[in-house]
Amino acid sequence: MKKKNKGQGLISIIVPVYNAEKFLNDTIKTVQNQTYQNWEMIFVDDCSNDNSGNIIKEAMKKDKRIKLLCQEKNDGAAVARNRGINEALGDFICFLDADDLWNKDKLQKQLNFMKEKKCAFSFTGYQYADSSGVANGKKVWVPEKMSYKQALKNTTIAPVTVMFNMSLLNKNDVMMPNVKSEDTATWWKVLKKVDYAYSINEILSYYRRSKNTSSSNKIKAIKQTWNLYRNVENFGVFKSFYYFCWYIFNAIKRRI
């Protein structure tokens, strides 16, 4: 396979890594097993002190589409993802955390959908899984499309489901701010540039939730979202409270 297939639907998959050795083989397989094979998988190791780096290096020997970038210091997921974005060669960019999984036809379905819609930003439904990667039955169905104002009320877009069309966006558009809940802040930023993010309302991704992930800590997630309204979007207290109430309502609805 040619090293660079830009212009032919090359998909860059950005994977931040920190001490993820027990998940990485599954993560690599979930990409290698995709029905769509024109991809590059960019791991960004954020100074792991386990065997993560060696696992990725072994995979690289067998598959030249897998790449490894190593951070000089631990700066968190946003900085790691941004380095991956900066190095990406793809016509499309998507995100996969080191412990998440995809259906085997996720890339193909989403790529076809984006080409048909001619859209810049898409996302899909997903299902939660336990730390072993076993789906727990909690499915998140998503609206047909989402505007900036709708996204402020509903943080249902998960990183594992997102794909960006880089012929309609530039890398600065999708660079993540170095804040907590940087993914949500990024979706809002992109939606200030494009009218809508469009969805495939199918379960194509599996969002693994383990006890030590920040997303599993509901109180922390609530505080982080409030901070986004106040200190990233710079909303006043009343406007922040309006969107915050919608956020809480939709978060509860997802869990019913």
C-alpha positions as CSV (number, residue, x, y, z in Angstrom):
1,M,0.0,0.0,0.0
2,K,1.3,3.5,-0.7
3,K,2.3,5.5,2.3
4,K,0.2,8.5,1.4
5,N,-3.3,8.1,-0.1
6,K,-4.5,11.6,0.5
7,G,-7.2,12.5,-2.0
8,Q,-8.3,8.9,-2.1
9,G,-10.3,9.0,1.1
10,L,-7.5,8.4,3.6
11,I,-8.8,8.4,7.1
12,S,-6.5,9.5,9.9
13,I,-7.4,8.0,13.3
14,I,-6.0,9.9,16.3
15,V,-5.4,7.8,19.4
16,P,-4.1,9.4,22.6
17,V,-2.4,6.9,24.9
18,Y,-1.6,6.9,28.6
19,N,-0.9,3.6,30.4
20,A,-3.3,1.7,28.2
21,E,-1.4,-1.5,27.8
22,K,-4.4,-3.8,28.7
23,F,-6.6,-2.3,26.0
24,L,-4.2,-1.6,23.1
25,N,-4.3,-5.0,21.3
26,D,-8.1,-4.7,21.1
27,T,-8.0,-1.1,20.0
28,I,-5.5,-2.0,17.2
29,K,-7.7,-5.0,16.1
30,T,-10.9,-2.9,16.0
31,V,-9.2,-0.7,13.3
32,Q,-7.4,-3.5,11.4
33,N,-10.7,-5.3,11.2
34,Q,-12.5,-2.4,9.5
35,T,-14.1,-3.2,6.1
36,Y,-12.5,0.1,5.0
37,Q,-8.8,-0.2,4.9
38,N,-7.4,3.1,3.6
39,W,-6.5,4.6,7.0
40,E,-3.5,5.6,9.1
41,M,-3.6,5.1,12.9
42,I,-1.6,7.7,14.8
43,F,-0.9,6.8,18.4
44,V,0.3,9.7,20.6
45,D,1.9,8.3,23.7
46,D,1.5,10.8,26.6
47,C,4.5,9.6,28.6
48,S,3.1,6.2,29.5
49,N,5.1,4.3,32.1
50,D,3.7,0.9,31.3
51,N,4.2,-1.3,28.2
52,S,2.0,0.7,25.9
53,G,4.9,2.0,23.7
54,N,6.3,-1.5,23.1
55,I,2.9,-2.9,22.2
56,I,2.4,-0.2,19.6
57,K,6.0,-0.6,18.2
58,E,5.4,-4.3,17.8
59,A,2.2,-3.6,15.9
60,M,4.0,-1.1,13.7
61,K,6.4,-3.8,12.5
62,K,3.5,-5.7,11.1
63,D,1.4,-2.8,9.8
64,K,3.0,0.3,8.3
65,R,-0.3,2.2,8.6
66,I,0.3,2.4,12.4
67,K,2.4,5.3,13.6
68,L,3.7,6.3,17.0
69,L,4.4,9.8,18.3
70,C,5.9,10.2,21.8
71,Q,5.3,13.3,23.9
72,E,8.2,14.7,25.9
73,K,6.0,15.4,28.9
74,N,2.6,14.4,30.1
75,D,0.3,17.2,28.9
76,G,-3.1,15.4,28.7
77,A,-5.4,14.2,26.0
78,A,-6.1,17.5,24.3
79,V,-2.4,18.2,23.6
80,A,-1.8,14.6,22.5
81,R,-4.8,14.7,20.1
82,N,-3.6,18.0,18.7
83,R,-0.2,16.6,17.9
84,G,-1.8,13.7,16.1
85,I,-4.0,16.2,14.2
86,N,-1.0,18.2,13.2
87,E,0.8,15.1,11.8
88,A,-2.3,13.6,10.1
89,L,-2.3,13.2,6.4
90,G,-5.9,12.2,6.0
91,D,-8.8,13.6,4.0
92,F,-10.9,12.7,7.0
93,I,-10.0,12.7,10.7
94,C,-11.6,10.7,13.5
95,F,-10.8,9.9,17.1
96,L,-10.5,6.7,19.0
97,D,-9.5,6.6,22.7
98,A,-7.1,3.8,23.6
99,D,-9.8,1.7,25.2
100,D,-12.7,2.2,22.8
101,L,-14.0,0.0,20.0
102,W,-15.9,0.2,16.7
103,N,-18.1,-2.0,14.6
104,K,-16.2,-3.4,11.7
105,D,-18.2,-1.3,9.2
106,K,-18.0,2.0,11.1
107,L,-15.5,3.8,8.9
108,Q,-17.1,2.6,5.7
109,K,-20.6,3.6,6.7
110,Q,-19.5,7.0,8.0
111,L,-17.3,7.8,5.1
112,N,-20.1,7.0,2.6
113,F,-22.5,9.0,4.6
114,M,-20.3,12.1,4.7
115,K,-19.6,11.9,1.0
116,E,-23.4,11.6,0.3
117,K,-24.2,14.5,2.6
118,K,-21.2,16.6,1.6
119,C,-20.9,17.5,5.3
120,A,-17.9,18.6,7.4
121,F,-18.8,16.9,10.7
122,S,-20.6,13.7,11.5
123,F,-21.2,11.5,14.5
124,T,-23.0,8.2,15.3
125,G,-24.9,6.4,18.0
126,Y,-23.0,4.4,20.4
127,Q,-23.2,1.9,23.3
128,Y,-21.5,1.9,26.6
129,A,-19.3,-1.1,27.4
130,D,-17.6,-2.2,30.6
131,S,-13.9,-2.3,31.3
132,S,-13.7,-5.7,29.5
133,G,-15.2,-4.2,26.3
134,V,-18.5,-6.1,26.8
135,A,-21.5,-4.0,25.8
136,N,-23.8,-3.3,28.8
137,G,-27.0,-2.6,26.9
138,K,-27.0,1.2,27.5
139,K,-27.4,2.6,24.0
140,V,-27.2,6.3,23.1
141,W,-29.4,7.3,20.1
142,V,-28.6,10.6,18.5
143,P,-30.6,13.3,16.7
144,E,-30.5,13.6,12.9
145,K,-28.5,16.7,13.1
146,M,-27.1,19.2,15.6
147,S,-26.4,22.9,15.4
148,Y,-24.2,24.9,17.8
149,K,-27.1,26.0,20.0
150,Q,-28.5,22.5,20.1
151,A,-25.0,21.1,21.0
152,L,-24.8,23.6,23.9
153,K,-27.9,21.9,25.3
154,N,-26.9,18.3,24.6
155,T,-23.4,16.8,25.0
156,T,-24.4,13.5,23.4
157,I,-21.6,13.6,20.8
158,A,-18.9,11.2,21.9
159,P,-15.3,11.4,20.5
160,V,-15.3,7.8,19.5
161,T,-18.2,8.5,17.0
162,V,-16.8,11.7,15.4
163,M,-15.5,12.2,11.8
164,F,-14.3,15.4,10.2
165,N,-14.1,16.1,6.5
166,M,-10.8,18.0,6.1
167,S,-11.6,19.2,2.6
168,L,-14.3,21.4,4.3
169,L,-12.3,22.2,7.5
170,N,-8.8,23.2,8.3
171,K,-6.6,21.8,11.1
172,N,-7.0,24.9,13.3
173,D,-10.8,24.3,13.2
174,V,-10.4,20.9,14.8
175,M,-7.5,21.6,17.2
176,M,-8.7,21.0,20.8
177,P,-8.5,23.6,23.5
178,N,-6.4,22.5,26.5
179,V,-9.3,22.4,29.0
180,K,-11.3,19.6,30.7
181,S,-14.0,18.3,28.4
182,E,-11.9,19.4,25.5
183,D,-13.9,17.3,23.1
184,T,-17.2,19.0,23.8
185,A,-15.4,22.4,23.5
186,T,-14.1,21.3,20.1
187,W,-17.5,20.3,18.8
188,W,-18.9,23.7,19.7
189,K,-16.0,25.4,18.0
190,V,-16.5,23.5,14.8
191,L,-20.3,24.2,14.9
192,K,-19.6,27.9,15.0
193,K,-18.1,27.4,11.5
194,V,-20.5,24.9,10.0
195,D,-24.3,24.9,10.3
196,Y,-24.8,21.3,11.5
197,A,-23.2,18.1,12.5
198,Y,-25.1,15.2,10.9
199,S,-25.6,11.8,12.5
200,I,-25.9,8.2,11.6
201,N,-28.4,7.0,14.3
202,E,-26.9,3.5,14.5
203,I,-24.8,1.9,17.1
204,L,-21.4,1.9,15.4
205,S,-19.1,2.6,18.4
206,Y,-18.5,1.2,21.9
207,Y,-17.6,3.7,24.6
208,R,-15.7,1.8,27.3
209,R,-16.2,3.2,30.8
210,S,-13.9,2.2,33.5
211,K,-13.8,3.5,37.1
212,N,-10.8,5.7,36.6
213,T,-12.1,7.7,33.6
214,S,-13.2,11.2,34.2
215,S,-16.4,10.7,32.2
216,S,-17.5,8.1,34.7
217,N,-17.4,10.7,37.5
218,K,-20.7,12.5,37.1
219,I,-19.9,15.3,39.5
220,K,-16.7,16.1,37.8
221,A,-18.4,16.1,34.4
222,I,-21.0,18.5,35.6
223,K,-18.3,20.9,36.9
224,Q,-16.4,20.7,33.7
225,T,-19.5,21.5,31.6
226,W,-20.3,24.5,33.7
227,N,-16.7,25.7,33.3
228,L,-17.1,25.4,29.5
229,Y,-20.1,27.7,29.5
230,R,-18.5,30.2,31.8
231,N,-14.8,30.2,30.8
232,V,-14.6,28.8,27.3
233,E,-17.8,30.2,25.7
234,N,-17.7,33.2,28.2
235,F,-21.4,33.1,28.9
236,G,-22.9,35.1,31.7
237,V,-24.4,33.4,34.7
238,F,-28.0,33.4,33.5
239,K,-27.1,32.2,29.9
240,S,-24.9,29.5,31.4
241,F,-27.6,28.4,33.7
242,Y,-30.1,28.2,30.9
243,Y,-27.9,25.9,28.8
244,F,-26.8,24.0,31.9
245,C,-30.4,23.1,32.8
246,W,-30.8,21.7,29.3
247,Y,-27.5,19.8,29.6
248,I,-28.7,18.2,32.8
249,F,-32.1,17.3,31.4
250,N,-30.5,15.6,28.3
251,A,-27.9,13.8,30.4
252,I,-30.6,12.3,32.6
253,K,-32.7,11.4,29.5
254,R,-29.8,9.5,28.0
255,R,-29.6,7.3,31.1
256,I,-33.3,6.4,31.4
